[in-house]
Amino acid sequence: MHIPSLFGALLSSIGLRVVSASFLFGIGVILAKWLGPEKFGFYTLIFSVASIIGIPITAGLPSLLTRETASLVAANRVSRLKGLLVFSLGLVSFVSILGLVGYVFFVPVSAISSSLDFKYLGIIALLVPVIGLDRLRGAVMQGLGSSMLAQIPEALIRPSAYFFVLLIGYYIGSKAPLDYSLYAYVLTSFVSFFYGSYALKQMMGSRLRGVLPEYEFKKWISTLFSLGALSGSQSLVGNADILILGWLGSNYDIGVYKVALQGVALILVAQTGIGAVLSTRFSRGFADKDINRIIEISDAAVITFTCIATSAFILFLFFGKDFIRMLFGALYLEASSPLLILAIGQVVNAFSGPAMTLLIMGKHEKQALFSVLVGGVVMLIAALVLVPRFPLLGMACASSVGFAVTNIMMAALVKRVFGFDQTLIGVVKRRLR
């Protein structure tokens, strides 16, 4: 593998994500100004709840599809690939139906309906299966080797369409901005989903036509349990900060904290873009048992992400308040300190390297799960101690500490399992030899 071509793929993927991040950032600015801290916090809480409800659909299945699709295509096992796709669609349909039944019969009398309102839970019920299916579509396309095309619906079409629809509503001046924002998101999610489905159909062509599906139920279900536990834990931990603030703080705290997360999203865009390329390439490297190729890919990712994360941290250190005041307004200036703390966590993540992707694609997700759970427990304990006294700073510190613990533990695990140090220290040592 040529490193320049790999860097080119990484930078192309990041470039697409930068465009996506620009729209997402614009969306965040419009929503923050239009809704105000209180309603913006409520909007954020709704999506956190949707992420938790969607765990049965999204937990593990996208990773399984990317990994198995790449492996089956390399081995030219078309009938097994068709069986995997049928199995995945059947599982998503079954879980979606169960969720719909649960929504219709049980949600109206639940405690959560009193705080979120039945109407908004209905919007969540619409969002969950569409977003879940779109992620599965992207996972299959990544497994087929088209990481760039796989990202277009989610990274470009949905955010750009949502941005312009929101912009129209903002300038027209809708009397119900929260409802308008949520319904607009549902509409643009459907548009993105149908475009992505068409793109996948074009990519597959006649490859599966007339092929009888073969199944490996035992293997897939067993893998899903381990991947699902890992992905589900990640989703819970990833949304825990918003849920904890909603529990121990207020919607206002959530709204301000979300603005800090908007800044961190500019760093995460690099990680997401890199991850889209890494999943496919690591999977093929493990399928070929080419550890040198895997090390080259990992090193390129560490260097790219570290440069971006460190640069962003320096910018936030010197211009964080100006950044927030100019884009979000003086109401959100409290977000500057949490933003800096969260950025430190991302720098640690960059130094640690793509440990999670390595472990998942190398079929060691069970070991990675322990690291995620430990990091989540550390974050929860720190949050319970800090948030009641310092809501925003406490949550940012707890989140960054838990995130750092998880990444450091997984980096140590990668070294023990695969025999090489994939952190920035390991990269530097290999380059100096």
N, C-alpha and C positions, 0 to 999 in steps of 0.2 A: 504493500500500500504506500502510495506517495503522500507524504505529509502535506505538501502544498495543496493537493486536491482535496484532502480531508479538511484543511483549514478553509478552503473555498466553499465546501459544502456547509461547514459550520457557520461561516460568515453569511452565506446566502440565506440559511435558515434563520439566523439572528436578524438579518435585514428584513425578512418578512415579518418577524415578530416585532421589530422596531416600528414598522408601519402599523401593525396591529396595536401595539402599546400606545401609539400616538392617538388612535381613535378611542381606545379604552380610557386613556387619560383625559381626553376631551369629554368623554361620557361622564367620568367622575367629577370633572369641574362643573359641567352643566347641572348634574344631579345635586352636588353639594350647594351650589348657589340657588338653585330653583326650589329645592326641598327644605333647606335649612338643616342645622345639626340634628334636631329632634327627628324629623321625618326621614332624613338621610340615614340615621341610625336604625330606624325601623325597617327601611328598605334593605339595609345590609343584613339585619337579623332574619328577614324573610328568606334571603338567599342562603344564609347559613343553615337554616332549617331545611331548605330544599336539598342542600348538599348532604345533610345527614340522612334524610328520607331516601335519597338516591343511592345510598351505599349498597343495598342489595343488587342494584343494576350495574353500578360502575366499579364495585370493589373486586379487583382481580381480573375481571373478564377482559378489559382492554390489554393488560400486560400479557395474559394468556394468548390472546389473538395475535398480537405482534410477534411474540416469541414462536408460537407454533406455526403461524403462517409462513414466516421466514424459513423455518426448518423444513416444512412440508413442500414449499416451492423449490427449495434447493434440492430436495430428494425426489422431486417430480411426482409426489403422491397426491394427485389431483382429487381422487375420490375421497381421501381422508380430509382434504381441505374443504370439500363441499360438506362433508359431515360435520366439520367443526363450525362452519357458518350456520348450518341448519340448527345445530345444537345451541349456538349462541342466540340466534333469533328466537328460538323456542323458549329459552330461559328468560330472556328479557320480556317477552310477551306474557309469560306466566307470572313473573314478579309484578309487572305493570297491572295485570288484572287483579292480583291480590291487593295491590296498593289502592286501586280504584274501589274495590269492595270495602276495604278498611276505611277509606275516606268517606264513602257514602253512609256506612252504618255506625262507625265508631267515633270519628272525629268530632261531630257536632256536640257530643256529650263529654268530650275530653277536656281536661284542664287547659290545654294549650289553646283551644279554640277561643277561650275568653280573652287571651292576650294577643292573638294574631288575627282573629276575625275569620269567620267561615269563608268569606269571599276570597281572602288572600290565600287561604289554604287551598282553595280551588285552583288558583293560579299556580301554586306550587305543584299540585297534582298534574296539571298540564305540562309544566316544565320538565319534570323529572324524567319521563320516558323519552321525550324528544332529545334532551341533552344527552341522556344515556346512550341512545341509539347513535347519535352523532359521534360520540367518543368511540364507539365500537367500529363505526365506519372508518374513522381516522386510524384506528389501531390496525385494521386489515390493510389499509393502503400503505401504512408504514412497513408492515410485514412484507408487502409486495415490492418494497424497495423504493417507493415514491414518497419520501418524507416531506418534500416540498409541497407536492400536490395535496397530500393528506392534510396539511395545515390550512390550506386556503379557505375552506368553509368556515372553520372556527376562528381562525386568526385574522381573516380579512373580510369575508362577506358579512358575517353576523355583526362584528363591531362597527363596520362602516355603515351598514344599513341602520343599525340601532342609533348611531351617532346622529345621522341626518334626520331620522324620525324624531328623535329627542329635540334636535335643534329647531325643527318646525314647531313642535309643541311649546318650546320655551319662548319663542318669539311671538307665536300666536297668543300665548298666555292661557293655557288650559286652566279651568277652574278646579280641576282635581288632578294636580300634577303627579301625585303618588300613583293613582290608578292608571293614568295615562302612561307613565313610565313602565309599569309592570306589564300592561297589555301590549305595549310596543315591543317589549323584550320577548314576549311569547310569539308575536307575529314574526319578528326577525329571526327567531330561533327556528321556526318552521321553514322559512325561506332558505336559511343556511342548510338545514337538514336535507331538503329536497334537492338542492344543488349538489351537495356532497354525495347523495345517493346516486344521482345521475353520473357524476364523475367516477364513482366506484364501478358502476355498471359498464361504463366505457372502458375502464382499465381492465376489467375482467374479460370483456369481450365474450367470445364463445368458449372460453377455457373450461367452464363447468357444464356447458350445454350437453345433455344426454348422458352425463356421468352419474352413476349411482353412488349415493353417499355411503361412506364407511365411518363407523364411529368407534371412539375409544372412551366410552363413558367413564369407566373406572379411573383412567388416567386423568382425564380432564376435570372430573369432579374432585378428585383428590388434590390436584394442583390448584383448583379454584378455592378450596378451603384454606390452603396456606397463603395463596396470593390475596384472597379475599380478606383474610385476617389482617394481612399487612396493609393492603390498600384501605380497608375500612378503618384501621387504627390511624393511618395517616390522615384520612378525611376527618375523623373525630378530633385528632390533635390540631389539624389545620384550621378547624372552625371553633376550637375550644376557646380561643381568646375572645371572639365575638360573643359566644354563648356565656362565658364567665362574666364579661362586662355587662351583658344583659341581666345576669342574675345578681351580681354584686354592685353594679353601677347603674347607669341609666341609658336611655336611647341617645341622649346628648353625648355621653362618653363614647358610645359606639360610633356616632357620627364623626367626632373629632379623631378618634383612633383610626377610622376607615380612611381618613385623609392621609394619615401617616402611612397606612398600607398602600395607598395610591403611589406614594413616592417609592416605596420598596418594590412595587410592581415594575418600576422601570429597570430595576436590577434583575428581578425574576424573569423578565422577558428574555434575557440572555440565557438563563438556565433552561427555560422552556424550549427555546430555539435549539439549543445544544442537545437537550434531551431527545427531541424529535429525530435527530440524526443518529444519536448514540444507540438508541434502542435497536434499530435495524442492524447497525454495524457490529455492535457487541454480540447480538444474536447469531450473526453469520460467523463471527470470529470464534465463538464457542462451538458452533456446529462443525467448523473446520479444525477445532482444537489448536488454533494458532494463537498462542499466548503473546508472542511478539507483536502481532497485529493489534491485539487487545490493548497492550501497553501503549502502543503508538497512539491509538484513538484516545485513550484515557489522558495521556500527557497533553495532547492537543486541546482537549476540552478543559483541563485544569488551567492551562496557560491563558486561553481565551476568556474563560469566566473570571479568573482572578484579576486580570487587567480591567475588565468591565466593572466588577464589584468594587475594587479599590478606588477606581476613578470616581464612581458614583458616591462612595463614602466621603471622599475628599470634598466633592462639590457640596454635599449636604452639610458637612462640617462648617464650611465657610459661608454658604449661601442658603442654608435651609429655611430660615425665617423669611428671607426675601422671596424664595421660591413659593412658599405657602401663601404669603400676603398677596403676591402678584396674581396667582392663579385661583386661589380659593377664597381669599378675602381675610380680613382681620378677625372674623369670628372663629377661625380655625388655627390661630397662631399657636395655641397650646399643643398642636400636633408636631411642632418642630423637634422637641426633645425626644418623644417616642420614635420619631422618624430616624433620628441619629442612632438610637439604641438598636432599632430593628436592622439598620444598615450594617452595624457591627456584626450582628448575627449572620447576615448574608456574606460578609467577608470571610468569616470562619467557615461557612458552608463552601465557599469557593476554594479556600485553602485545602479543605478536606477531600475535594475531588468528587467524581460521579459514583460514589460508593453504592448508593441505592440502586442505580441502574445496573451496575456491575453484578450486584448480588441477585437481582431479579432475573436478568438475562442469563446468568450463570447457574440458575436454578438453586439458589441458596436463600430463598425468600423467608424460610422459617427462622433462619439465624438473624436475618435483618429485622424481623418482627420484634424480637426481644429488645433491640436497640430503640426502636420506635416507642415501645411501651415504657421503657425506662425513662426516655426523654419526656414522654407525656406525663408520667408520674411526677418527675422533677418540676415540670412546668406547672402542674396543678398545685403542688405543695407551695411553690414559690408564689403563685397567684393568690392562693388563699391567705397567705401571710401579707403580701404587699398590696393587693388591689383594694381592700377595704380602706386603707390609709392613703394610698397614692394610686388612684384608679388608672390613669393613663400611663404614667411612668412605671408603675408596678406591673401592669400587664405587658408592657414592652420588654421589661427586664426579664420577667418570667418566661415569655415566649422565646427570647433570644437565648437564654440559658438552656432551656429545654431543647431547643433546636441544635445548639452547639454540642450538648451531651450526646444527642442522637447521632450526629455526623461524625464526631470523634470516635464513638464506639463502632460505627460501621466501617470507618477507615481502618481501624485496628483489625476488624473482622476480615476485611478484604485482604490485608497483608497475611493473615493467618491461613485463609482458605486458598488464595490464588498465588501466594508467594512473592508478591511485589508490593512496594509502597506506592500507592496511587495518589498520595497527598502532594502538595507543592514541594515539600522537603524531598520526597522521593524523586520528583521530576527534576529538581535542581541537581541532585546527586547523579542521576543518570546522564544529564547533559554535561556534567563536569568530567565524566570518565574519558 
